[in-house]
Amino acid sequence: MRLDKYLKVSRLVKRRTVANELCDAKHVTVNGKIARASYEIKEGDIIEIQMGANVTKAQVVTVSEYATKENASTMYKIL
């Protein structure tokens, strides 16, 4: 699954366009490397998102095309 779509489906970022803009501005890293929106996410990857002064670090637990509001938080683990 693409990084921008994963961020939206897992609800780490509210909108896919915002996720795309974060990736374009080089505010998202995967496993310590700056990642583009088209990066293919795998289970076990560590995503770091920098929005202003806030830095969110999460590990990918599962990759799923769809998620409800209730089970979206089970797709990742905050580090």
C-alpha positions in Angstrom: 0.0 0.0 0.0 1.2 3.5 -0.8 2.5 5.6 2.2 0.0 8.4 1.6 -3.0 6.0 1.5 -1.8 4.2 4.6 -1.5 7.4 6.6 -5.1 8.3 5.6 -6.6 4.8 6.2 -4.9 4.4 9.6 -6.0 8.0 10.4 -2.5 9.2 11.4 -3.3 12.0 8.9 -6.8 13.3 8.3 -6.7 13.6 4.5 -4.7 11.9 1.7 -3.8 15.3 0.1 -2.3 16.4 3.4 -0.3 13.2 3.6 0.9 13.8 0.1 1.9 17.4 1.0 3.8 16.2 4.1 5.7 13.7 1.9 6.5 16.3 -0.7 7.8 18.6 2.0 10.1 15.8 3.3 8.4 15.7 6.7 7.8 11.9 6.6 10.5 9.3 7.1 10.2 5.5 6.9 12.9 3.5 8.7 15.0 6.6 9.1 14.9 7.6 5.4 12.9 10.4 3.8 10.0 8.7 2.0 7.9 9.8 -1.0 4.1 9.4 -1.1 4.4 6.4 -3.4 6.6 4.4 -1.0 5.2 0.9 -0.5 4.5 0.3 3.2 5.2 -3.1 4.8 4.4 -4.5 8.2 7.2 -3.7 10.7 8.1 -0.3 9.0 8.6 2.6 11.4 7.0 5.9 10.2 8.0 9.2 11.6 5.8 12.3 10.8 6.8 15.8 11.7 4.0 18.4 11.8 5.4 21.6 13.1 6.9 20.9 16.6 5.0 17.6 16.9 6.7 14.4 15.9 4.7 11.2 15.7 6.6 7.9 15.5 4.6 4.8 14.8 5.3 1.2 13.8 3.2 -0.5 11.1 1.4 -3.5 12.6 -1.0 -4.4 9.8 -1.7 -3.1 6.2 -5.3 -3.1 5.2 -7.1 -1.3 2.3 -10.1 -0.3 4.5 -10.5 0.5 8.2 -13.3 1.6 10.4 -12.9 4.3 13.0 -12.8 1.7 15.7 -10.1 -0.6 14.2 -7.9 2.1 12.5 -5.8 2.5 15.6 -4.9 -1.3 15.6 -3.1 -0.8 12.3 -0.1 0.9 14.0 1.6 1.1 17.4 2.8 4.5 18.7 6.5 4.4 19.8 
